[in-house]
Amino acid sequence: MSKIILEAKNIHAYFGIFEAVKGVNLAVEANTVTALIGPSGCGKSTFLRTLNRMHEEISGARSTGEVLLNGQDIYARGTDPVQVRRKIGMVFQKPNPFPSLSIFENVVAGLTLAGIHNRALLEETAERALRHSALWNEVKDKLKAPGTSLSGGQQQRLCIARALAVRPPVILMDEPTSALDPISTAKIEELLIELKKEVTVVVVTHNMQQAARASDKTAFFLMGELVEYGDSATLFSIPKDKRTEEYITGRFG
């Protein structure tokens, strides 16, 4: 049986009095890609942000429930959210390299912020992370160039490299290809399949073909609730819930 690395237990998430996520339970297996799908406003991105305590950074937002990383509750009293986010990295919808930093500095930013300045270690880390994000061959001769000098697809892979550099066991991605062209999107999808050898990935996507192609498991959200969760191949071919079937066949959403 596969090891459960990340488990959400009875997660409720709120913006003020509005309940955006309603009692979600979800167990994520190690070294898999899990896709979260559903119509706009269904709670999938909000749920994703509860998995590394990013949700609480929004004014007026709060959540209840537990999220266990290797059995440890990331919401336990005294837990440092910054340390949580080093273990559960995040890649956002819009590529966000640090504009004043070079490609190299962007990748190792997490290490330098943690006080690591050993040049050999930083260089080794940068090359490893850039190779894992399928970007090394494109940038190895221009590491001193600004991170913002890269194309949109390359910037997104740079942000993935930055997340990978601190060796998190889990990476969350919130619609990482929605701002990209089809060629860049295909590269990120190929990368997802490679990345799971090293890390566990949970990705929000509005693209059902992408979920079917690149994920092992898929969770379908509707109006803040988790409707169905299972193997992607099964969910897309023989969904158990009529609402899942109606969504994936385009009858609503």
N, C-alpha and C positions, 0 to 999 in steps of 0.2 A: 504494500500500500504506500502511495506517495506521501511524503511528509507535508503537513500543513505548516506554512511559514507565517501566514498573515490571516488573522481571523477577526471579522467584525461580528460583534454580538449585540443585538437589539439596539442598533444605532438609530437615534432620532436626531435630526438636525433642524435648527430653527434660524430664521431671520426675524428678529423681534418675536411676534406671536405667530408668524406664518411657519407652519411645519412643512419643510421641503423634503425631508427624508423620514419615512415612517416605519421604524422598527425593523431595519434591515439586518439579516444574518447572512454572512457570506464567508466561506473558508477558501483560501487561495493556496494551491499547491506550489511547492518550491519548483523553480526552474520551468515555469510555464508562462504563457502569455494569456491573460484573462482580459476579454473585451467587455466593456460596459456599453450597452446600446439602449436606445429609446428615443422618443420624440423630444424636441427642444422643451426645456423646462420641466423635465420628468424627474430631476434630482440626481442624475448620474454624476455630473461634475461636482455637485455639493457633496455627495457621498464620497467621491474620490478624495476631496480635500479633508474629509474627516480622518482619512487613513494615515495622514502624517501631521495632523493638527494645524493645517493651514486654514481650515474653516474659521477657527477662533480668532484669526487675524482680522477678520472683517468686523467692522463696528456693528454692534447689536446682534452678532451671530453667536450661537452656542450649540452644543450638542450633548447628548447623554448616551450612555452605553459604554461598551468596552471595545478596544482594538488591541488584539494580542499579536505581538511580533515575537516569534519563537517562544510563545507562552507567557511573555511579559506584557502587562497592560501599559500601553504608551500614555494612558490618561491617569495612571496611578499618581497619588499625591507625591510631590517632590520630584517628579520627572521633568527634566529640562526639555522643552519643545525643540530647542536648537539641536540637541543631541539626537532627538527623534528624527529630525529632518536630515541629519547626516546618514542615518541608517535607512531612511525611506525617502529617496530623492524624488525630485519633481521636475518634469519638463512641461512647459506651458504651450498653449495654442500658438502664440506668436513667438518666434525666436527672440531671445533677449540676451544676446552677448553683452558683456559690460563694455560700453562704448569707448572708454578711455584706455582699455587694456588690449594688449596684443593677443594674437591667437594663443600663443604659449601661456601668457598670463591668465587668460580666460580659463583655460583647462585646469590650471593648478590653483585657481583662486581659493578653493575650499581648503587646500593644504596650507597656503600662505596665511590665510585668515586664522588657521589653527596654530600658527607660529612655527611652521616647518619651512626652513630656508636652505636645507641641504641641496645644493645645486644638482648633484648627481641623482639624488632621489627624485627631485622635481622633473628632471629631464626624462628619467626612466618612466615616471608616472604619466607624463604628458604623451610619450610615445605609445605606451600601453593603452591609454584611454582613447587616443585618436585612432589607433588600429582597431580597437573594439567598436568604435563608432563609424568605421569604414571611411575615415577621412584622412588618414595619415598620408597616403600617396598623393593626395591633392594639395596638401599644405606643408609637407615636410621641408620644402625649400623656402617657405615664406612665413616661418613661425613668428617673426617679429612684426609682421603686418597687422594692422588693426583687425580685431574680430569682426567688426562691422564691414570690412572690405569684402567679405565672402558673399556668395549668393544666398538667397533665402533658404534653400535646401541645405547648403553647407552650414549656414548659421545654426539651423536646427540640429544638425549632427554635432556641431561644436557644443551646443548646450547639452546634448546627450553625453558627450565626452566629459564635460565639466561635472555632470552628475555622477558619471562612472569613476572619476578620478579618486573619490574618497572611499571607493569600494563598498557601496551600500548593498545589502542583500536584496533590496526591493527598490524598483523605480516606478513611479506613477507618471503617466503621460496623459495630458488633457487635450484631446484632439490635436495631436502633434503634426498632422499633415493638412489641416484644414486651410492653411494659408499658402500651401505649396502647389507647384505645378505637377502634372501627372508623372513626369520622369523622377522628380525629387520624391514624390509620394511613394513610387515603386521602390526607390532606394531605402526609404525608411521602413517599408514593409519587409523587405529582405533583411534589414538590420534587426528588426524585432525577432525574427526567427533565429538569427545568430545569437542575439543577446541572451536568450534564455539559457544558453550553455553556462553563462556566468551569473546572471541575476534573474530575479522574478519580476515580471512586468505586468502592471495593471494599466490598461489603456482605455480611455473614453474615446469613442469614435461615433460620428454620425453616419459613417459609410459602412453599410452592412456587408458589402462585398469585401471590404478590407477586414472586417471582423471574421468573416468566413474563411478568408485566405490566410490570415496571419495569426489567428489566436487558437489556443487549445480549448479554452472554455469561454462561454459567453453568458453574460447576465443581462436580462431584459428588464428595464425599469419603466414604470408607467405611473404617473401622478404620485411620485414619491415612494412607491412600493416596488419591491423586487418581485416580479411576476414569475420569472422562470430562470433557472440557472443550471447549466449542464455542458456536456461536450459540445463544442461548436458544430461539428458535423451533424450531430443528432438534432440539436436545437434548430438548425436551419433547414433540415430535411423533414423531420417529423416532430415538430414542437408539441408539447403536452397541453399547453394552454391555448384556448381559442384566440385570446388577445395577442399572444405572440405570433400566431399564424397570420392574423389580420395585419399586424404591423409589418412582418417581413415580406408579405405578399403585396404591400403597398396600399392596403385598403384604408389605412388612416396613418396620420403622423407626417 
